[in-house]
């Protein structure tokens, strides 16, 4: 007698392999998009940080010329502390 036909099991195996390949391609594309998005956000965050440094230094220099270095340091330091506390409060409220 002849062996039973293997067409059903090989078709199922080919279908599983095809689905696995499509899934792997989809995951790869999603990972590339996520990495690209994260890189863009990192660039934007870096530009924000640099601009914040320049603005802080410019405000310090303006206050220093108007009031003196001690008062300027106190004002800029307190402003940064206040902004940090507001940001921490916003993070705590957002988590609840």
MDTraj code that builds the backbone (N, CA, C; nanometers):
import mdtraj as md
import numpy as np

residues = "UNK UNK UNK UNK UNK UNK UNK UNK UNK UNK UNK UNK UNK UNK UNK UNK UNK UNK UNK UNK UNK UNK UNK UNK UNK UNK UNK UNK UNK UNK UNK UNK UNK UNK UNK UNK UNK UNK UNK UNK UNK UNK UNK UNK UNK UNK UNK UNK UNK UNK UNK UNK UNK UNK UNK UNK UNK UNK UNK UNK UNK UNK UNK UNK UNK UNK UNK UNK UNK UNK UNK UNK UNK UNK UNK UNK UNK UNK UNK UNK UNK UNK UNK UNK UNK UNK UNK UNK UNK UNK UNK UNK UNK UNK UNK UNK".split()
xyz = np.array([
    [0.0823, -0.1165, 0.0000],
    [0.0000, 0.0000, 0.0000],
    [0.0881, 0.1248, 0.0000],
    [0.0264, 0.2340, -0.0344],
    [0.1019, 0.3590, -0.0385],
    [0.0857, 0.4348, 0.0932],
    [0.1763, 0.5283, 0.1196],
    [0.1734, 0.6073, 0.2437],
    [0.0607, 0.7099, 0.2359],
    [0.0054, 0.7482, 0.3509],
    [-0.1020, 0.8478, 0.3487],
    [-0.0492, 0.9822, 0.2985],
    [-0.1312, 1.0600, 0.2341],
    [-0.0856, 1.1890, 0.1802],
    [-0.0508, 1.2876, 0.2918],
    [0.0560, 1.3616, 0.2711],
    [0.1069, 1.4581, 0.3691],
    [0.0676, 1.6015, 0.3333],
    [-0.0234, 1.6176, 0.2406],
    [-0.0558, 1.7523, 0.1924],
    [-0.1159, 1.8410, 0.3018],
    [-0.2004, 1.7880, 0.3869],
    [-0.2653, 1.8669, 0.4911],
    [-0.1663, 1.9210, 0.5928],
    [-0.0733, 1.8402, 0.6382],
    [0.0214, 1.8854, 0.7403],
    [0.1252, 1.9808, 0.6830],
    [0.1679, 1.9622, 0.5589],
    [0.2657, 2.0533, 0.5005],
    [0.2017, 2.1877, 0.4689],
    [0.0747, 2.1882, 0.4339],
    [0.0050, 2.3133, 0.4091],
    [-0.0086, 2.3928, 0.5402],
    [-0.0404, 2.3219, 0.6491],
    [-0.0517, 2.3869, 0.7788],
    [0.0839, 2.4422, 0.8245],
    [0.1899, 2.3672, 0.8026],
    [0.3236, 2.4134, 0.8395],
    [0.3638, 2.5364, 0.7586],
    [0.3318, 2.5352, 0.6293],
    [0.3636, 2.6505, 0.5451],
    [0.2841, 2.7730, 0.5892],
    [0.1585, 2.7525, 0.6279],
    [0.0757, 2.8633, 0.6747],
    [0.1305, 2.9213, 0.8047],
    [0.1732, 2.8361, 0.8978],
    [0.2304, 2.8819, 1.0246],
    [0.3606, 2.9577, 0.9996],
    [0.4436, 2.9075, 0.9085],
    [0.5691, 2.9762, 0.8767],
    [0.5418, 3.1119, 0.8143],
    [0.4417, 3.1191, 0.7269],
    [0.4071, 3.2463, 0.6628],
    [0.3562, 3.3469, 0.7653],
    [0.2706, 3.3018, 0.8558],
    [0.2200, 3.3909, 0.9597],
    [0.3326, 3.4385, 1.0523],
    [0.4255, 3.3510, 1.0836],
    [0.5392, 3.3887, 1.1677],
    [0.6268, 3.4920, 1.0968],
    [0.6461, 3.4748, 0.9664],
    [0.7280, 3.5702, 0.8911],
    [0.6597, 3.7067, 0.8848],
    [0.5286, 3.7069, 0.8614],
    [0.4550, 3.8334, 0.8565],
    [0.4576, 3.9007, 0.9938],
    [0.4428, 3.8230, 1.0996],
    [0.4489, 3.8785, 1.2350],
    [0.5856, 3.9376, 1.2657],
    [0.6908, 3.8694, 1.2242],
    [0.8256, 3.9202, 1.2489],
    [0.8498, 4.0503, 1.1734],
    [0.8009, 4.0588, 1.0500],
    [0.8159, 4.1826, 0.9733],
    [0.7370, 4.2965, 1.0375],
    [0.6186, 4.2667, 1.0866],
    [0.5365, 4.3689, 1.1514],
    [0.6030, 4.4193, 1.2794],
    [0.6573, 4.3283, 1.3580],
    [0.7261, 4.3669, 1.4812],
    [0.8496, 4.4503, 1.4488],
    [0.9228, 4.4128, 1.3457],
    [1.0414, 4.4888, 1.3057],
    [1.0061, 4.6298, 1.2624],
    [0.8983, 4.6438, 1.1842],
    [0.8559, 4.7765, 1.1396],
    [0.8094, 4.8612, 1.2573],
    [0.7363, 4.8004, 1.3492],
    [0.6902, 4.8748, 1.4673],
    [0.8082, 4.9176, 1.5535],
    [0.9079, 4.8321, 1.5670],
    [1.0260, 4.8667, 1.6466],
    [1.1030, 4.9820, 1.5824],
    [1.1142, 4.9806, 1.4503],
    [1.1828, 5.0903, 1.3815],
    [1.1077, 5.2216, 1.4000],
    [0.9742, 5.2177, 1.3885],
    [0.8949, 5.3393, 1.4089],
    [0.9080, 5.3905, 1.5518],
    [0.9069, 5.2998, 1.6481],
    [0.9205, 5.3397, 1.7884],
    [1.0579, 5.4005, 1.8144],
    [1.1614, 5.3411, 1.7578],
    [1.2965, 5.3945, 1.7761],
    [1.3098, 5.5319, 1.7107],
    [1.2507, 5.5476, 1.5943],
    [1.2550, 5.6765, 1.5259],
    [1.1818, 5.7835, 1.6064],
    [1.0660, 5.7485, 1.6589],
    [0.9896, 5.8423, 1.7399],
    [1.0650, 5.8787, 1.8667],
    [1.1242, 5.7799, 1.9329],
    [1.2009, 5.8066, 2.0547],
    [1.3211, 5.8961, 2.0251],
    [1.3870, 5.8741, 1.9128],
    [1.4997, 5.9585, 1.8741],
    [1.4576, 6.1024, 1.8492],
    [1.3434, 6.1199, 1.7831],
    [1.2930, 6.2554, 1.7585],
    [1.2581, 6.3252, 1.8891],
    [1.1946, 6.2530, 1.9817],
    [1.1625, 6.3123, 2.1114],
    [1.2896, 6.3467, 2.1879],
    [1.3931, 6.2665, 2.1757],
    [1.5195, 6.2957, 2.2433],
    [1.5829, 6.4231, 2.1879],
    [1.5753, 6.4422, 2.0576],
    [1.6296, 6.5645, 1.9967],
    [1.5522, 6.6859, 2.0446],
    [1.4186, 6.6745, 2.0476],
    [1.3356, 6.7860, 2.0943],
    [1.3665, 6.8175, 2.2406],
    [1.3801, 6.7145, 2.3243],
    [1.4114, 6.7362, 2.4657],
    [1.5475, 6.8037, 2.4823],
    [1.6440, 6.7636, 2.4009],
    [1.7768, 6.8264, 2.4067],
    [1.7683, 6.9738, 2.3689],
    [1.6932, 7.0058, 2.2648],
    [1.6788, 7.1458, 2.2249],
    [1.6077, 7.2273, 2.3325],
    [1.5063, 7.1679, 2.3971],
    [1.4401, 7.2367, 2.5076],
    [1.5377, 7.2627, 2.6216],
    [1.6209, 7.1657, 2.6541],
    [1.7169, 7.1819, 2.7635],
    [1.8183, 7.2908, 2.7323],
    [1.8673, 7.2931, 2.6096],
    [1.9651, 7.3956, 2.5706],
    [1.9009, 7.5339, 2.5760],
    [1.7786, 7.5455, 2.5247],
    [1.7123, 7.6761, 2.5271],
    [1.6845, 7.7208, 2.6698],
    [1.6486, 7.6260, 2.7577],
    [1.6257, 7.6603, 2.8980],
    [1.7543, 7.7114, 2.9631],
    [1.8669, 7.6490, 2.9303],
    [1.9951, 7.6965, 2.9851],
    [2.0263, 7.8382, 2.9388],
    [2.0074, 7.8653, 2.8100],
    [2.0360, 7.9991, 2.7589],
    [1.9410, 8.1026, 2.8186],
    [1.8126, 8.0677, 2.8290],
    [1.7173, 8.1620, 2.8869],
    [1.7460, 8.1889, 3.0341],
    [1.7833, 8.0852, 3.1072],
    [1.8159, 8.1032, 3.2483],
    [1.9387, 8.1915, 3.2641],
    [2.0403, 8.1674, 3.1831],
    [2.1616, 8.2483, 3.1921],
    [2.1344, 8.3927, 3.1532],
    [2.0519, 8.4127, 3.0492],
    [2.0199, 8.5492, 3.0065],
    [1.9410, 8.6227, 3.1147],
    [1.8470, 8.5539, 3.1765],
    [1.7706, 8.6203, 3.2830],
    [1.8601, 8.6497, 3.4033],
    [1.9512, 8.5595, 3.4346],
    [2.0450, 8.5837, 3.5449],
    [2.1303, 8.7069, 3.5158],
    [2.1824, 8.7140, 3.3938],
    [2.2689, 8.8284, 3.3593],
    [2.1916, 8.9603, 3.3641],
    [2.0657, 8.9576, 3.3178],
    [1.9854, 9.0797, 3.3210],
    [1.9575, 9.1217, 3.4653],
    [1.9224, 9.0256, 3.5496],
    [1.8986, 9.0586, 3.6903],
    [2.0264, 9.1014, 3.7601],
    [2.1371, 9.0422, 3.7221],
    [2.2649, 9.0786, 3.7829],
    [2.3012, 9.2234, 3.7507],
    [2.2773, 9.2625, 3.6273],
    [2.3065, 9.4009, 3.5898],
    [2.2129, 9.4980, 3.6607],
    [2.0890, 9.4576, 3.6837],
    [1.9913, 9.5477, 3.7444],
    [2.0009, 9.5506, 3.8962],
    [2.0258, 9.4343, 3.9604],
    [2.0149, 9.4264, 4.1063],
    [2.1428, 9.3866, 4.1778],
    [2.2302, 9.3181, 4.1129],
    [2.3493, 9.2653, 4.1776],
    [2.3477, 9.1134, 4.1710],
    [2.4644, 9.0540, 4.1924],
    [2.4771, 8.9100, 4.1706],
    [2.4081, 8.8263, 4.2781],
    [2.4068, 8.8718, 4.4022],
    [2.3467, 8.7914, 4.5091],
    [2.1960, 8.7820, 4.4914],
    [2.1313, 8.8963, 4.4677],
    [1.9875, 8.8938, 4.4478],
    [1.9493, 8.8174, 4.3210],
    [2.0282, 8.8316, 4.2167],
    [1.9996, 8.7608, 4.0917],
    [2.0090, 8.6102, 4.1119],
    [2.1096, 8.5662, 4.1846],
    [2.1232, 8.4233, 4.2122],
    [2.0043, 8.3714, 4.2923],
    [1.9620, 8.4471, 4.3911],
    [1.8472, 8.4061, 4.4717],
    [1.7195, 8.3996, 4.3892],
    [1.6961, 8.4985, 4.3068],
    [1.5735, 8.5009, 4.2256],
    [1.5719, 8.3862, 4.1265],
    [1.6808, 8.3652, 4.0535],
    [1.6856, 8.2582, 3.9542],
    [1.6788, 8.1217, 4.0220],
    [1.7485, 8.1053, 4.1346],
    [1.7428, 7.9785, 4.2069],
    [1.6042, 7.9470, 4.2587],
    [1.5364, 8.0480, 4.3140],
    [1.4001, 8.0266, 4.3640],
    [1.3024, 7.9981, 4.2499],
    [1.3216, 8.0629, 4.1383],
    [1.2346, 8.0372, 4.0230],
    [1.2523, 7.8930, 3.9738],
    [1.3755, 7.8464, 3.9678],
    [1.3999, 7.7076, 3.9245],
    [1.3431, 7.6079, 4.0253],
    [1.3597, 7.6365, 4.1531],
    [1.3038, 7.5496, 4.2572],
    [1.1517, 7.5451, 4.2477],
    [1.0891, 7.6599, 4.2286],
    [0.9435, 7.6654, 4.2157],
    [0.8958, 7.5844, 4.0951],
    [0.9620, 7.5996, 3.9820],
    [0.9236, 7.5238, 3.8628],
    [0.9423, 7.3737, 3.8829],
    [1.0479, 7.3344, 3.9519],
    [1.0698, 7.1922, 3.9799],
    [0.9608, 7.1372, 4.0709],
    [0.9206, 7.2147, 4.1712],
    [0.8132, 7.1708, 4.2603],
    [0.6797, 7.1603, 4.1878],
    [0.6519, 7.2533, 4.1001],
    [0.5283, 7.2470, 4.0206],
    [0.5300, 7.1241, 3.9299],
    [0.6442, 7.0950, 3.8680],
    [0.6544, 6.9767, 3.7817],
    [0.6363, 6.8485, 3.8622],
    [0.6944, 6.8431, 3.9828],
    [0.6779, 6.7251, 4.0680],
    [0.5327, 6.7082, 4.1098],
    [0.4663, 6.8188, 4.1407],
    [0.3246, 6.8130, 4.1765],
    [0.2397, 6.7650, 4.0590],
    [0.2705, 6.8128, 3.9400],
    [0.1966, 6.7692, 3.8214],
    [0.2156, 6.6204, 3.7954],
    [0.3358, 6.5703, 3.8174],
    [0.3596, 6.4263, 3.8009],
    [0.2830, 6.3439, 3.9034],
    [0.2773, 6.3936, 4.0258],
    [0.2035, 6.3196, 4.1301],
    [0.0536, 6.3191, 4.1013],
    [0.0010, 6.4301, 4.0556],
    [-0.1421, 6.4371, 4.0246],
    [-0.1751, 6.3475, 3.9053],
    [-0.0861, 6.3426, 3.8095],
    [-0.1091, 6.2623, 3.6896],
    [-0.1069, 6.1123, 3.7197],
    [-0.0313, 6.0700, 3.8190],
    [-0.0228, 5.9272, 3.8535],
    [-0.1448, 5.8778, 3.9283],
    [-0.2196, 5.9649, 3.9872],
    [-0.3381, 5.9227, 4.0644],
    [-0.4598, 5.9099, 3.9788],
])
top = md.Topology()
chain = top.add_chain()
for i, resn in enumerate(residues, 1):
    res = top.add_residue(resn, chain, resSeq=i)
    for name in ("N", "CA", "C"):
        top.add_atom(name, md.element.get_by_symbol(name[0]), res)
traj = md.Trajectory(xyz[None], top)
